[in-house]
């Protein structure tokens, strides 16, 4: 089976293992490692890599239920079990590797945060493709139902997406809607309309993916799920607990999970391997069930 076939027809979800510099201390804290356990960024990234290595080595972490995994650039350049991370995921686990490419967010303007410039993106995309990466993920944030802002955020996502497609990779466009805003449903209506308008710009025969916040209205994004230019629509947990995220996900036909914090919830550095593997197996089962329930 090809990587594209695994994403299109695999019955599972995409693991988000791409915490970067800003989100790593929180991820480690939730994993039971306090900030006094490391003194430098290098030590911090070594510890988060140990956590990721433990997750992907777990017996339950296979392409049967985890069809893809999003990696941080530093993870792509490291190894799992003595093999390059992308190669290990695909060859040993049947999990399709993706790469997070954004460099963080600009200050908020017009109710959104655009992505910061990405110098050297073409070089990174060439390197990623050579290492067996299948696609990319790029995140920006919507914090208000502001037509001007949402128009700008979708235009930027598709512009970067076109650059990714030009390297033979499949972009996951992630214009995240903050789940706590009062006008979330209105923002999602605007977002859907803008994405549908931009899908016409995707070259014939190519496809993109979308990573979206779990919507206020079930099946809000069904027109995207069914669109010929969309390979897959995945959902982020966005601050919901795993239980809440799974319940909302199950209401959305054809949408699968791409959870980060909800995936690692309940894991701890202090657990024995048996406890850790049992916890991650139960987590994978629950997210998988919600992903195929739609």
C-alpha positions in Angstrom: 0.0 0.0 0.0 1.3 3.5 -0.8 1.4 6.3 1.7 -1.4 8.1 -0.2 -3.6 4.9 -0.1 -2.9 4.6 3.7 -4.2 8.2 4.2 -7.1 7.9 1.9 -8.4 4.5 3.0 -6.7 3.7 6.2 -9.1 3.3 9.1 -7.5 5.4 11.8 -6.2 8.8 12.9 -3.1 11.0 12.6 -0.9 11.4 15.8 0.4 14.9 16.3 3.9 14.5 17.7 5.1 17.9 16.7 5.3 20.0 19.9 8.0 22.6 19.2 10.0 25.0 21.4 7.1 26.9 22.8 4.8 24.0 23.7 7.5 21.5 24.8 7.8 22.5 28.5 4.0 22.1 28.9 4.0 18.7 27.2 6.9 17.6 29.4 5.1 18.8 32.5 2.0 16.9 31.6 4.3 13.9 31.1 5.6 14.2 34.7 8.9 16.0 33.9 9.2 19.4 35.6 11.3 22.3 34.2 14.0 21.8 36.8 14.8 18.5 35.2 16.6 20.2 32.3 18.8 23.2 32.0 19.1 23.8 28.3 16.9 23.6 25.2 19.1 20.7 24.0 18.3 18.7 27.2 14.6 19.6 26.9 14.4 18.4 23.3 16.3 15.2 24.3 13.6 14.5 26.9 10.7 15.1 24.6 12.4 12.9 22.0 12.5 10.1 24.6 8.8 10.6 25.2 8.1 10.4 21.4 10.3 7.4 21.0 8.4 5.6 23.7 5.1 6.4 22.1 6.1 5.2 18.6 7.7 2.1 20.0 4.5 1.0 21.8 3.1 -2.2 20.3 -0.3 -0.5 19.7 1.3 2.4 17.7 0.9 0.9 14.2 -0.7 1.8 10.9 -3.6 -0.4 11.7 -5.1 2.5 13.9 -2.5 5.3 13.6 -2.4 6.0 9.9 0.0 9.0 10.1 2.2 11.0 12.5 3.2 14.7 12.3 6.8 15.4 13.3 8.7 18.4 14.4 11.7 19.2 12.2 14.2 18.2 14.8 12.4 14.8 15.2 12.6 14.2 11.4 16.4 14.6 11.7 16.6 12.2 14.6 16.3 8.4 14.9 13.8 6.0 16.3 15.3 2.6 17.2 18.5 3.3 15.2 16.7 4.3 12.0 15.8 7.7 10.6 12.4 8.7 12.2 10.5 9.0 8.9 11.8 5.6 7.7 11.1 3.9 11.0 7.5 5.2 11.1 6.7 4.0 7.5 8.9 0.9 7.2 8.5 -0.6 10.7 5.1 0.7 11.7 3.2 1.5 8.6 2.6 5.0 9.8 2.8 7.8 7.2 5.2 10.6 8.3 4.3 14.4 8.0 6.4 17.4 8.9 5.4 20.6 10.7 6.8 23.4 8.7 5.5 26.6 10.2 7.7 28.9 12.3 5.1 30.1 14.7 2.5 32.9 14.6 2.5 36.6 13.9 0.8 39.0 16.4 -3.0 39.1 16.1 -4.5 41.4 13.5 -8.1 41.4 12.2 -8.9 38.6 14.7 -6.3 36.2 13.3 -2.7 35.2 13.7 -1.0 34.6 10.4 2.1 32.4 10.1 5.5 34.0 10.4 7.7 34.0 7.3 9.4 30.6 6.6 12.9 31.4 5.2 14.5 28.4 3.6 11.2 26.6 3.1 12.1 25.2 -0.3 15.3 23.7 1.0 13.4 22.1 3.9 10.7 20.7 1.6 13.4 19.2 -0.7 15.1 17.6 2.3 11.8 16.3 3.7 10.8 14.7 0.4 14.2 13.0 0.1 13.8 11.6 3.6 10.4 10.0 2.8 8.1 12.6 4.4 4.7 12.4 2.7 3.2 15.8 3.6 3.4 18.9 5.8 1.4 20.7 8.4 1.2 24.5 8.8 -0.9 26.2 11.5 -2.4 29.6 11.9 -5.1 30.8 14.3 -8.6 32.4 14.0 -9.8 34.2 17.1 -12.8 36.1 15.8 -15.4 35.9 13.0 -13.6 38.7 11.1 -14.2 38.4 7.3 -11.0 40.3 6.4 -8.8 38.2 8.8 -10.3 34.9 7.7 -9.8 35.8 4.0 -6.2 36.6 4.7 -5.5 33.4 6.7 -7.0 31.1 4.1 -5.1 32.9 1.3 -1.8 32.4 3.2 -2.6 28.8 3.9 -3.2 28.0 0.2 -0.2 30.0 -0.9 2.1 27.9 1.3 0.1 24.8 0.3 0.9 25.5 -3.4 4.6 25.7 -2.5 4.4 22.3 -0.7 2.5 20.7 -3.6 5.3 21.9 -6.0 7.7 19.6 -4.1 5.5 16.6 -4.5 4.3 16.7 -0.9 0.7 16.9 0.4 0.0 19.9 2.7 -2.2 19.8 5.7 -3.6 23.3 5.9 -4.5 24.1 9.6 -6.4 27.4 10.1 -7.4 26.6 13.7 -10.5 28.3 15.2 -10.0 29.0 18.9 -12.7 26.9 20.6 -13.5 29.4 23.4 -14.5 32.3 21.2 -18.2 33.5 21.4 -18.6 33.7 17.6 -17.0 30.4 16.8 -19.9 29.1 14.7 -19.9 32.3 12.6 -16.1 32.0 12.1 -16.5 28.5 10.9 -19.2 29.5 8.4 -16.8 32.1 7.0 -13.9 29.7 7.0 -15.8 27.0 5.1 -16.8 29.5 2.4 -13.3 30.8 2.0 -11.8 27.3 1.8 -14.3 26.1 -0.8 -13.5 29.2 -2.9 -9.8 28.5 -2.7 -10.0 24.8 -3.5 -10.4 25.7 -7.2 -6.8 26.9 -7.2 -5.5 23.5 -6.4 -4.1 22.0 -9.7 -6.1 19.2 -11.3 -5.0 15.8 -10.1 -3.5 17.1 -6.9 -5.1 17.1 -3.4 -4.6 18.9 -0.1 -5.6 17.9 3.5 -7.2 20.1 6.1 -6.8 20.2 9.9 -9.7 22.0 11.5 -11.0 22.6 15.0 -14.0 20.4 15.9 -16.9 22.5 14.7 -19.9 23.9 16.6 -22.3 22.3 14.1 -21.9 18.6 13.4 -20.9 17.9 9.8 -20.1 21.6 9.2 -17.2 20.5 7.0 -18.9 17.7 5.1 -18.6 19.7 1.8 -14.8 19.5 2.3 -14.8 15.8 3.2 -16.6 15.1 0.0 -14.6 17.5 -2.2 -12.4 15.9 -5.0 -9.5 18.2 -4.2 -9.4 17.1 -0.5 -7.6 13.9 0.5 -8.6 14.0 4.1 -10.1 16.3 6.8 -8.6 15.8 10.2 -9.6 17.5 13.5 -7.5 18.9 16.3 -8.5 18.5 19.9 -7.9 22.2 20.5 -8.1 22.2 24.3 -11.0 19.8 24.7 -10.3 16.8 27.0 -9.9 13.5 25.1 -13.4 12.4 26.1 -15.0 15.6 24.9 -12.9 15.6 21.7 -13.8 12.0 20.9 -17.5 12.7 21.5 -17.5 15.7 19.1 -15.4 13.9 16.6 -17.8 11.0 16.4 -20.5 13.5 15.3 -18.6 14.4 12.1 -18.9 12.0 9.2 -15.6 11.3 7.4 -13.4 13.4 9.7 -10.6 11.7 11.6 -8.6 12.8 14.6 -5.2 14.5 14.6 -4.7 14.9 18.4 -1.7 16.1 20.3 -2.4 16.7 23.9 -5.4 14.4 23.9 -3.1 11.6 22.6 -0.5 12.0 25.4 -3.1 12.6 28.2 -2.5 10.1 31.0 1.1 9.1 29.9 3.9 9.6 32.4 7.6 9.3 32.5 7.2 7.5 35.8 5.1 4.6 34.3 6.7 1.2 33.8 6.8 0.2 30.1 3.8 -2.2 30.7 1.7 0.6 32.3 2.8 3.1 29.6 2.0 0.7 26.7 -1.4 -0.2 28.3 -2.3 3.5 28.6 -1.3 4.4 25.1 -3.1 1.3 23.7 -6.3 2.4 25.5 -5.9 5.9 24.2 -5.3 4.8 20.6 -8.4 2.5 20.8 -10.6 5.4 22.0 -9.4 7.9 19.4 -9.5 5.3 16.7 -13.1 4.4 17.6 -14.2 8.1 17.5 -12.4 8.6 14.1 -14.2 5.7 12.4 -17.6 6.4 14.2 -18.5 9.1 11.7 
